[in-house]
C-alpha cells in the first residue's frame, strides 16, 4: 500500500553541548556527547567552506557579467 501524502513534524533546536556533557553522569555518556559535538563542529566547518566557495563563484560570475555588459556598450 502506498500513501501519496505524509504528515511529519520537524523541530530544530540548538544544542548547548557543554551543558549536555556536564549533565551526563557516566564517562561513556560524556564521550558520546563530546563526539557529537566534534561531528557538529566538523559539519559546521564544512558548510562554512561550501558557503564561502559559493560566494566566490557568485562574485566571479558577477565580474564576468559586468565585463560582458561593458563590452556590449562599446
HTML snippet that shows the backbone in 3Dmol.js (N, CA, C, O; Angstrom):
<script src="https://3Dmol.org/build/3Dmol-min.js"></script>
<div id="view" style="width:600px;height:400px;position:relative"></div>
<script>
const pdb = `
ATOM      1  N   UNK A   1       0.849  -1.181   0.000  1.00  0.00           N
ATOM      2  CA  UNK A   1       0.000   0.000   0.000  1.00  0.00           C
ATOM      3  C   UNK A   1       0.891   1.238   0.000  1.00  0.00           C
ATOM      4  O   UNK A   1       1.851   1.317   0.766  1.00  0.00           O
ATOM      5  N   UNK A   2       0.579   2.178  -0.836  1.00  0.00           N
ATOM      6  CA  UNK A   2       1.341   3.423  -0.884  1.00  0.00           C
ATOM      7  C   UNK A   2       0.483   4.562  -0.373  1.00  0.00           C
ATOM      8  O   UNK A   2      -0.744   4.539  -0.466  1.00  0.00           O
ATOM      9  N   UNK A   3       1.146   5.533   0.156  1.00  0.00           N
ATOM     10  CA  UNK A   3       0.450   6.724   0.649  1.00  0.00           C
ATOM     11  C   UNK A   3       1.023   7.945  -0.072  1.00  0.00           C
ATOM     12  O   UNK A   3       2.224   8.204   0.007  1.00  0.00           O
ATOM     13  N   UNK A   4       0.174   8.692  -0.770  1.00  0.00           N
ATOM     14  CA  UNK A   4       0.685   9.844  -1.513  1.00  0.00           C
ATOM     15  C   UNK A   4       1.080  11.021  -0.628  1.00  0.00           C
ATOM     16  O   UNK A   4       1.807  11.910  -1.071  1.00  0.00           O
ATOM     17  N   UNK A   5       0.623  11.037   0.583  1.00  0.00           N
ATOM     18  CA  UNK A   5       0.918  12.149   1.494  1.00  0.00           C
ATOM     19  C   UNK A   5       1.415  11.598   2.826  1.00  0.00           C
ATOM     20  O   UNK A   5       1.093  10.476   3.219  1.00  0.00           O
ATOM     21  N   UNK A   6       2.195  12.406   3.495  1.00  0.00           N
ATOM     22  CA  UNK A   6       2.682  12.021   4.820  1.00  0.00           C
ATOM     23  C   UNK A   6       2.637  13.246   5.724  1.00  0.00           C
ATOM     24  O   UNK A   6       2.841  14.374   5.274  1.00  0.00           O
ATOM     25  N   UNK A   7       2.375  13.015   6.963  1.00  0.00           N
ATOM     26  CA  UNK A   7       2.387  14.094   7.956  1.00  0.00           C
ATOM     27  C   UNK A   7       3.658  13.945   8.776  1.00  0.00           C
ATOM     28  O   UNK A   7       3.892  12.920   9.415  1.00  0.00           O
ATOM     29  N   UNK A   8       4.470  14.987   8.742  1.00  0.00           N
ATOM     30  CA  UNK A   8       5.714  14.969   9.508  1.00  0.00           C
ATOM     31  C   UNK A   8       5.849  16.275  10.260  1.00  0.00           C
ATOM     32  O   UNK A   8       5.377  17.326   9.826  1.00  0.00           O
ATOM     33  N   UNK A   9       6.490  16.179  11.370  1.00  0.00           N
ATOM     34  CA  UNK A   9       6.783  17.359  12.161  1.00  0.00           C
ATOM     35  C   UNK A   9       8.276  17.351  12.441  1.00  0.00           C
ATOM     36  O   UNK A   9       8.819  16.369  12.948  1.00  0.00           O
ATOM     37  N   UNK A  10       8.925  18.440  12.112  1.00  0.00           N
ATOM     38  CA  UNK A  10      10.361  18.550  12.285  1.00  0.00           C
ATOM     39  C   UNK A  10      10.644  19.738  13.192  1.00  0.00           C
ATOM     40  O   UNK A  10      10.206  20.857  12.924  1.00  0.00           O
ATOM     41  N   UNK A  11      11.372  19.487  14.251  1.00  0.00           N
ATOM     42  CA  UNK A  11      11.709  20.543  15.199  1.00  0.00           C
ATOM     43  C   UNK A  11      13.228  20.654  15.244  1.00  0.00           C
ATOM     44  O   UNK A  11      13.929  19.687  15.545  1.00  0.00           O
ATOM     45  N   UNK A  12      13.719  21.843  14.942  1.00  0.00           N
ATOM     46  CA  UNK A  12      15.162  22.092  15.017  1.00  0.00           C
ATOM     47  C   UNK A  12      15.451  22.897  16.274  1.00  0.00           C
ATOM     48  O   UNK A  12      14.825  23.923  16.536  1.00  0.00           O
ATOM     49  N   UNK A  13      16.398  22.413  17.030  1.00  0.00           N
ATOM     50  CA  UNK A  13      16.779  23.109  18.249  1.00  0.00           C
ATOM     51  C   UNK A  13      18.288  23.212  18.312  1.00  0.00           C
ATOM     52  O   UNK A  13      19.012  22.343  17.826  1.00  0.00           O
ATOM     53  N   UNK A  14      18.736  24.266  18.907  1.00  0.00           N
ATOM     54  CA  UNK A  14      20.166  24.438  19.109  1.00  0.00           C
ATOM     55  C   UNK A  14      20.558  23.708  20.394  1.00  0.00           C
ATOM     56  O   UNK A  14      19.894  23.835  21.423  1.00  0.00           O
ATOM     57  N   UNK A  15      21.630  22.956  20.315  1.00  0.00           N
ATOM     58  CA  UNK A  15      22.077  22.175  21.474  1.00  0.00           C
ATOM     59  C   UNK A  15      23.301  22.849  22.083  1.00  0.00           C
ATOM     60  O   UNK A  15      24.249  23.190  21.378  1.00  0.00           O
ATOM     61  N   UNK A  16      23.270  23.031  23.368  1.00  0.00           N
ATOM     62  CA  UNK A  16      24.435  23.534  24.096  1.00  0.00           C
ATOM     63  C   UNK A  16      25.217  22.310  24.575  1.00  0.00           C
ATOM     64  O   UNK A  16      24.915  21.727  25.616  1.00  0.00           O
ATOM     65  N   UNK A  17      26.227  21.939  23.789  1.00  0.00           N
ATOM     66  CA  UNK A  17      26.947  20.700  24.062  1.00  0.00           C
ATOM     67  C   UNK A  17      27.669  20.721  25.396  1.00  0.00           C
ATOM     68  O   UNK A  17      27.727  19.700  26.082  1.00  0.00           O
ATOM     69  N   UNK A  18      28.216  21.858  25.774  1.00  0.00           N
ATOM     70  CA  UNK A  18      28.954  21.901  27.045  1.00  0.00           C
ATOM     71  C   UNK A  18      28.029  21.597  28.225  1.00  0.00           C
ATOM     72  O   UNK A  18      28.444  20.945  29.183  1.00  0.00           O
ATOM     73  N   UNK A  19      26.789  22.061  28.162  1.00  0.00           N
ATOM     74  CA  UNK A  19      25.829  21.770  29.233  1.00  0.00           C
ATOM     75  C   UNK A  19      25.460  20.292  29.210  1.00  0.00           C
ATOM     76  O   UNK A  19      25.391  19.648  30.256  1.00  0.00           O
ATOM     77  N   UNK A  20      25.222  19.756  28.010  1.00  0.00           N
ATOM     78  CA  UNK A  20      24.860  18.340  27.891  1.00  0.00           C
ATOM     79  C   UNK A  20      25.979  17.448  28.422  1.00  0.00           C
ATOM     80  O   UNK A  20      25.717  16.465  29.115  1.00  0.00           O
ATOM     81  N   UNK A  21      27.218  17.788  28.100  1.00  0.00           N
ATOM     82  CA  UNK A  21      28.352  16.995  28.574  1.00  0.00           C
ATOM     83  C   UNK A  21      28.446  17.074  30.099  1.00  0.00           C
ATOM     84  O   UNK A  21      28.689  16.066  30.763  1.00  0.00           O
ATOM     85  N   UNK A  22      28.254  18.256  30.639  1.00  0.00           N
ATOM     86  CA  UNK A  22      28.326  18.448  32.090  1.00  0.00           C
ATOM     87  C   UNK A  22      27.229  17.672  32.812  1.00  0.00           C
ATOM     88  O   UNK A  22      27.454  17.158  33.908  1.00  0.00           O
ATOM     89  N   UNK A  23      26.040  17.581  32.207  1.00  0.00           N
ATOM     90  CA  UNK A  23      24.895  16.934  32.853  1.00  0.00           C
ATOM     91  C   UNK A  23      25.003  15.410  32.891  1.00  0.00           C
ATOM     92  O   UNK A  23      24.348  14.768  33.712  1.00  0.00           O
ATOM     93  N   UNK A  24      25.808  14.831  32.026  1.00  0.00           N
ATOM     94  CA  UNK A  24      25.903  13.372  31.964  1.00  0.00           C
ATOM     95  C   UNK A  24      26.648  12.833  33.171  1.00  0.00           C
ATOM     96  O   UNK A  24      27.607  13.436  33.652  1.00  0.00           O
ATOM     97  N   UNK A  25      26.191  11.695  33.645  1.00  0.00           N
ATOM     98  CA  UNK A  25      26.791  11.110  34.839  1.00  0.00           C
ATOM     99  C   UNK A  25      27.907  10.126  34.508  1.00  0.00           C
ATOM    100  O   UNK A  25      28.911  10.064  35.218  1.00  0.00           O
ATOM    101  N   UNK A  26      27.739   9.367  33.444  1.00  0.00           N
ATOM    102  CA  UNK A  26      28.757   8.352  33.141  1.00  0.00           C
ATOM    103  C   UNK A  26      29.792   8.886  32.157  1.00  0.00           C
ATOM    104  O   UNK A  26      29.538   9.812  31.386  1.00  0.00           O
ATOM    105  N   UNK A  27      30.942   8.278  32.214  1.00  0.00           N
ATOM    106  CA  UNK A  27      32.041   8.670  31.342  1.00  0.00           C
ATOM    107  C   UNK A  27      31.669   8.426  29.878  1.00  0.00           C
ATOM    108  O   UNK A  27      31.992   9.239  29.011  1.00  0.00           O
ATOM    109  N   UNK A  28      31.001   7.325  29.605  1.00  0.00           N
ATOM    110  CA  UNK A  28      30.664   6.968  28.229  1.00  0.00           C
ATOM    111  C   UNK A  28      29.607   7.904  27.644  1.00  0.00           C
ATOM    112  O   UNK A  28      29.638   8.213  26.453  1.00  0.00           O
ATOM    113  N   UNK A  29      28.688   8.345  28.471  1.00  0.00           N
ATOM    114  CA  UNK A  29      27.697   9.309  28.005  1.00  0.00           C
ATOM    115  C   UNK A  29      28.369  10.643  27.691  1.00  0.00           C
ATOM    116  O   UNK A  29      28.021  11.310  26.716  1.00  0.00           O
ATOM    117  N   UNK A  30      29.333  11.025  28.526  1.00  0.00           N
ATOM    118  CA  UNK A  30      30.077  12.257  28.261  1.00  0.00           C
ATOM    119  C   UNK A  30      30.855  12.149  26.954  1.00  0.00           C
ATOM    120  O   UNK A  30      30.890  13.098  26.171  1.00  0.00           O
ATOM    121  N   UNK A  31      31.482  10.989  26.714  1.00  0.00           N
ATOM    122  CA  UNK A  31      32.219  10.777  25.472  1.00  0.00           C
ATOM    123  C   UNK A  31      31.295  10.801  24.265  1.00  0.00           C
ATOM    124  O   UNK A  31      31.658  11.317  23.208  1.00  0.00           O
ATOM    125  N   UNK A  32      30.104  10.244  24.422  1.00  0.00           N
ATOM    126  CA  UNK A  32      29.122  10.258  23.332  1.00  0.00           C
ATOM    127  C   UNK A  32      28.782  11.694  22.935  1.00  0.00           C
ATOM    128  O   UNK A  32      28.784  12.033  21.751  1.00  0.00           O
ATOM    129  N   UNK A  33      28.490  12.533  23.928  1.00  0.00           N
ATOM    130  CA  UNK A  33      28.142  13.928  23.635  1.00  0.00           C
ATOM    131  C   UNK A  33      29.346  14.711  23.119  1.00  0.00           C
ATOM    132  O   UNK A  33      29.198  15.621  22.303  1.00  0.00           O
ATOM    133  N   UNK A  34      30.523  14.358  23.590  1.00  0.00           N
ATOM    134  CA  UNK A  34      31.734  15.011  23.102  1.00  0.00           C
ATOM    135  C   UNK A  34      31.958  14.673  21.621  1.00  0.00           C
ATOM    136  O   UNK A  34      32.310  15.546  20.829  1.00  0.00           O
ATOM    137  N   UNK A  35      31.753  13.411  21.259  1.00  0.00           N
ATOM    138  CA  UNK A  35      31.865  13.019  19.855  1.00  0.00           C
ATOM    139  C   UNK A  35      30.817  13.711  18.997  1.00  0.00           C
ATOM    140  O   UNK A  35      31.113  14.141  17.882  1.00  0.00           O
ATOM    141  N   UNK A  36      29.603  13.821  19.504  1.00  0.00           N
ATOM    142  CA  UNK A  36      28.546  14.527  18.764  1.00  0.00           C
ATOM    143  C   UNK A  36      28.910  15.995  18.562  1.00  0.00           C
ATOM    144  O   UNK A  36      28.632  16.571  17.510  1.00  0.00           O
ATOM    145  N   UNK A  37      29.534  16.595  19.575  1.00  0.00           N
ATOM    146  CA  UNK A  37      29.950  17.985  19.467  1.00  0.00           C
ATOM    147  C   UNK A  37      31.012  18.142  18.382  1.00  0.00           C
ATOM    148  O   UNK A  37      30.961  19.090  17.599  1.00  0.00           O
ATOM    149  N   UNK A  38      31.970  17.224  18.331  1.00  0.00           N
ATOM    150  CA  UNK A  38      33.018  17.285  17.314  1.00  0.00           C
ATOM    151  C   UNK A  38      32.434  17.101  15.915  1.00  0.00           C
ATOM    152  O   UNK A  38      32.843  17.784  14.977  1.00  0.00           O
ATOM    153  N   UNK A  39      31.477  16.178  15.773  1.00  0.00           N
ATOM    154  CA  UNK A  39      30.824  15.976  14.480  1.00  0.00           C
ATOM    155  C   UNK A  39      30.086  17.240  14.041  1.00  0.00           C
ATOM    156  O   UNK A  39      30.145  17.623  12.873  1.00  0.00           O
ATOM    157  N   UNK A  40      29.399  17.879  14.970  1.00  0.00           N
ATOM    158  CA  UNK A  40      28.664  19.103  14.652  1.00  0.00           C
ATOM    159  C   UNK A  40      29.626  20.218  14.244  1.00  0.00           C
ATOM    160  O   UNK A  40      29.333  20.978  13.320  1.00  0.00           O
ATOM    161  N   UNK A  41      30.763  20.323  14.917  1.00  0.00           N
ATOM    162  CA  UNK A  41      31.761  21.335  14.560  1.00  0.00           C
ATOM    163  C   UNK A  41      32.331  21.074  13.170  1.00  0.00           C
ATOM    164  O   UNK A  41      32.535  22.009  12.396  1.00  0.00           O
ATOM    165  N   UNK A  42      32.590  19.800  12.849  1.00  0.00           N
ATOM    166  CA  UNK A  42      33.101  19.456  11.522  1.00  0.00           C
ATOM    167  C   UNK A  42      32.061  19.771  10.442  1.00  0.00           C
ATOM    168  O   UNK A  42      32.400  20.303   9.384  1.00  0.00           O
ATOM    169  N   UNK A  43      30.802  19.442  10.713  1.00  0.00           N
ATOM    170  CA  UNK A  43      29.736  19.742   9.756  1.00  0.00           C
ATOM    171  C   UNK A  43      29.605  21.248   9.540  1.00  0.00           C
ATOM    172  O   UNK A  43      29.404  21.705   8.414  1.00  0.00           O
ATOM    173  N   UNK A  44      29.718  22.008  10.610  1.00  0.00           N
ATOM    174  CA  UNK A  44      29.619  23.462  10.502  1.00  0.00           C
ATOM    175  C   UNK A  44      30.776  24.032   9.697  1.00  0.00           C
ATOM    176  O   UNK A  44      30.582  24.936   8.883  1.00  0.00           O
ATOM    177  N   UNK A  45      31.974  23.513   9.916  1.00  0.00           N
ATOM    178  CA  UNK A  45      33.140  23.987   9.165  1.00  0.00           C
ATOM    179  C   UNK A  45      33.000  23.641   7.680  1.00  0.00           C
ATOM    180  O   UNK A  45      33.342  24.447   6.816  1.00  0.00           O
ATOM    181  N   UNK A  46      32.502  22.452   7.394  1.00  0.00           N
ATOM    182  CA  UNK A  46      32.295  22.039   6.000  1.00  0.00           C
ATOM    183  C   UNK A  46      31.245  22.912   5.321  1.00  0.00           C
ATOM    184  O   UNK A  46      31.424  23.324   4.175  1.00  0.00           O
ATOM    185  N   UNK A  47      30.160  23.194   6.020  1.00  0.00           N
ATOM    186  CA  UNK A  47      29.119  24.055   5.462  1.00  0.00           C
ATOM    187  C   UNK A  47      29.645  25.466   5.239  1.00  0.00           C
ATOM    188  O   UNK A  47      29.310  26.101   4.239  1.00  0.00           O
ATOM    189  N   UNK A  48      30.458  25.957   6.153  1.00  0.00           N
ATOM    190  CA  UNK A  48      31.056  27.291   6.016  1.00  0.00           C
ATOM    191  C   UNK A  48      31.957  27.350   4.789  1.00  0.00           C
ATOM    192  O   UNK A  48      31.942  28.337   4.052  1.00  0.00           O
ATOM    193  N   UNK A  49      32.744  26.293   4.565  1.00  0.00           N
ATOM    194  CA  UNK A  49      33.637  26.255   3.406  1.00  0.00           C
ATOM    195  C   UNK A  49      32.838  26.229   2.104  1.00  0.00           C
ATOM    196  O   UNK A  49      33.186  26.918   1.145  1.00  0.00           O
ATOM    197  N   UNK A  50      31.779  25.444   2.073  1.00  0.00           N
ATOM    198  CA  UNK A  50      30.931  25.387   0.878  1.00  0.00           C
ATOM    199  C   UNK A  50      30.265  26.736   0.616  1.00  0.00           C
ATOM    200  O   UNK A  50      30.160  27.173  -0.530  1.00  0.00           O
ATOM    201  N   UNK A  51      29.818  27.385   1.680  1.00  0.00           N
ATOM    202  CA  UNK A  51      29.176  28.691   1.549  1.00  0.00           C
ATOM    203  C   UNK A  51      30.163  29.721   1.004  1.00  0.00           C
ATOM    204  O   UNK A  51      29.809  30.530   0.146  1.00  0.00           O
ATOM    205  N   UNK A  52      31.395  29.692   1.501  1.00  0.00           N
ATOM    206  CA  UNK A  52      32.422  30.626   1.026  1.00  0.00           C
ATOM    207  C   UNK A  52      32.752  30.361  -0.438  1.00  0.00           C
ATOM    208  O   UNK A  52      32.931  31.298  -1.216  1.00  0.00           O
ATOM    209  N   UNK A  53      32.831  29.097  -0.810  1.00  0.00           N
ATOM    210  CA  UNK A  53      33.113  28.740  -2.203  1.00  0.00           C
ATOM    211  C   UNK A  53      31.985  29.224  -3.115  1.00  0.00           C
ATOM    212  O   UNK A  53      32.243  29.748  -4.198  1.00  0.00           O
ATOM    213  N   UNK A  54      30.760  29.052  -2.686  1.00  0.00           N
ATOM    214  CA  UNK A  54      29.614  29.502  -3.479  1.00  0.00           C
ATOM    215  C   UNK A  54      29.616  31.019  -3.634  1.00  0.00           C
ATOM    216  O   UNK A  54      29.326  31.528  -4.716  1.00  0.00           O
ATOM    217  N   UNK A  55      29.936  31.736  -2.579  1.00  0.00           N
ATOM    218  CA  UNK A  55      30.005  33.190  -2.658  1.00  0.00           C
ATOM    219  C   UNK A  55      31.109  33.633  -3.607  1.00  0.00           C
ATOM    220  O   UNK A  55      30.934  34.605  -4.341  1.00  0.00           O
ATOM    221  N   UNK A  56      32.238  32.941  -3.606  1.00  0.00           N
ATOM    222  CA  UNK A  56      33.337  33.280  -4.512  1.00  0.00           C
ATOM    223  C   UNK A  56      32.924  33.043  -5.963  1.00  0.00           C
ATOM    224  O   UNK A  56      33.250  33.843  -6.840  1.00  0.00           O
ATOM    225  N   UNK A  57      32.217  31.961  -6.214  1.00  0.00           N
ATOM    226  CA  UNK A  57      31.750  31.666  -7.571  1.00  0.00           C
ATOM    227  C   UNK A  57      30.747  32.720  -8.024  1.00  0.00           C
ATOM    228  O   UNK A  57      30.798  33.175  -9.167  1.00  0.00           O
ATOM    229  N   UNK A  58      29.841  33.110  -7.138  1.00  0.00           N
ATOM    230  CA  UNK A  58      28.863  34.142  -7.479  1.00  0.00           C
ATOM    231  C   UNK A  58      29.547  35.475  -7.762  1.00  0.00           C
ATOM    232  O   UNK A  58      29.160  36.187  -8.690  1.00  0.00           O
ATOM    233  N   UNK A  59      30.553  35.815  -6.975  1.00  0.00           N
ATOM    234  CA  UNK A  59      31.281  37.071  -7.197  1.00  0.00           C
ATOM    235  C   UNK A  59      32.002  37.036  -8.537  1.00  0.00           C
ATOM    236  O   UNK A  59      31.993  38.022  -9.274  1.00  0.00           O
ATOM    237  N   UNK A  60      32.619  35.920  -8.852  1.00  0.00           N
ATOM    238  CA  UNK A  60      33.315  35.779 -10.140  1.00  0.00           C
ATOM    239  C   UNK A  60      32.324  35.863 -11.302  1.00  0.00           C
ATOM    240  O   UNK A  60      32.615  36.481 -12.325  1.00  0.00           O
ATOM    241  N   UNK A  61      31.172  35.248 -11.144  1.00  0.00           N
ATOM    242  CA  UNK A  61      30.137  35.300 -12.177  1.00  0.00           C
ATOM    243  C   UNK A  61      29.664  36.736 -12.394  1.00  0.00           C
ATOM    244  O   UNK A  61      29.445  37.152 -13.531  1.00  0.00           O
ATOM    245  N   UNK A  62      29.507  37.482 -11.324  1.00  0.00           N
ATOM    246  CA  UNK A  62      29.079  38.882 -11.438  1.00  0.00           C
ATOM    247  C   UNK A  62      30.146  39.717 -12.140  1.00  0.00           C
ATOM    248  O   UNK A  62      29.817  40.603 -12.929  1.00  0.00           O
ATOM    249  N   UNK A  63      31.429  39.443 -11.859  1.00  0.00           N
ATOM    250  CA  UNK A  63      32.510  40.151 -12.547  1.00  0.00           C
ATOM    251  C   UNK A  63      32.456  39.885 -14.046  1.00  0.00           C
ATOM    252  O   UNK A  63      32.615  40.804 -14.849  1.00  0.00           O
ATOM    253  N   UNK A  64      32.234  38.635 -14.422  1.00  0.00           N
ATOM    254  CA  UNK A  64      32.163  38.273 -15.841  1.00  0.00           C
ATOM    255  C   UNK A  64      30.981  38.960 -16.508  1.00  0.00           C
ATOM    256  O   UNK A  64      31.106  39.472 -17.620  1.00  0.00           O
ATOM    257  N   UNK A  65      29.845  38.974 -15.844  1.00  0.00           N
ATOM    258  CA  UNK A  65      28.670  39.649 -16.395  1.00  0.00           C
ATOM    259  C   UNK A  65      28.914  41.143 -16.569  1.00  0.00           C
ATOM    260  O   UNK A  65      28.493  41.735 -17.563  1.00  0.00           O
ATOM    261  N   UNK A  66      29.590  41.747 -15.604  1.00  0.00           N
ATOM    262  CA  UNK A  66      29.889  43.172 -15.673  1.00  0.00           C
ATOM    263  C   UNK A  66      30.803  43.472 -16.868  1.00  0.00           C
ATOM    264  O   UNK A  66      30.588  44.448 -17.586  1.00  0.00           O
ATOM    265  N   UNK A  67      31.814  42.635 -17.077  1.00  0.00           N
ATOM    266  CA  UNK A  67      32.709  42.806 -18.217  1.00  0.00           C
ATOM    267  C   UNK A  67      31.958  42.640 -19.534  1.00  0.00           C
ATOM    268  O   UNK A  67      32.214  43.364 -20.496  1.00  0.00           O
ATOM    269  N   UNK A  68      31.039  41.690 -19.573  1.00  0.00           N
ATOM    270  CA  UNK A  68      30.228  41.483 -20.799  1.00  0.00           C
ATOM    271  C   UNK A  68      29.355  42.696 -21.074  1.00  0.00           C
ATOM    272  O   UNK A  68      29.199  43.096 -22.228  1.00  0.00           O
ATOM    273  N   UNK A  69      28.783  43.287 -20.035  1.00  0.00           N
ATOM    274  CA  UNK A  69      27.945  44.480 -20.213  1.00  0.00           C
ATOM    275  C   UNK A  69      28.780  45.658 -20.761  1.00  0.00           C
ATOM    276  O   UNK A  69      28.350  46.390 -21.653  1.00  0.00           O
ATOM    277  N   UNK A  70      29.982  45.808 -20.193  1.00  0.00           N
ATOM    278  CA  UNK A  70      30.862  46.881 -20.638  1.00  0.00           C
ATOM    279  C   UNK A  70      31.281  46.667 -22.091  1.00  0.00           C
ATOM    280  O   UNK A  70      31.357  47.621 -22.865  1.00  0.00           O
ATOM    281  N   UNK A  71      31.548  45.425 -22.457  1.00  0.00           N
ATOM    282  CA  UNK A  71      31.943  45.114 -23.843  1.00  0.00           C
ATOM    283  C   UNK A  71      30.778  45.330 -24.792  1.00  0.00           C
ATOM    284  O   UNK A  71      30.982  45.745 -25.933  1.00  0.00           O
ATOM    285  N   UNK A  72      29.551  45.055 -24.339  1.00  0.00           N
ATOM    286  CA  UNK A  72      28.383  45.240 -25.195  1.00  0.00           C
ATOM    287  C   UNK A  72      28.088  46.728 -25.432  1.00  0.00           C
ATOM    288  O   UNK A  72      27.548  47.094 -26.476  1.00  0.00           O
ATOM    289  N   UNK A  73      28.440  47.575 -24.473  1.00  0.00           N
ATOM    290  CA  UNK A  73      28.213  49.019 -24.613  1.00  0.00           C
ATOM    291  C   UNK A  73      29.146  49.632 -25.639  1.00  0.00           C
ATOM    292  O   UNK A  73      28.802  50.648 -26.244  1.00  0.00           O
ATOM    293  N   UNK A  74      30.312  49.049 -25.852  1.00  0.00           N
ATOM    294  CA  UNK A  74      31.302  49.610 -26.772  1.00  0.00           C
ATOM    295  C   UNK A  74      30.966  49.336 -28.172  1.00  0.00           C
ATOM    296  O   UNK A  74      31.700  49.740 -29.074  1.00  0.00           O
TER     297      UNK A  74
END
`;
const viewer = $3Dmol.createViewer("view");
viewer.addModel(pdb, "pdb");
viewer.setStyle({}, {cartoon: {color: "spectrum"}});
viewer.zoomTo();
viewer.render();
</script>
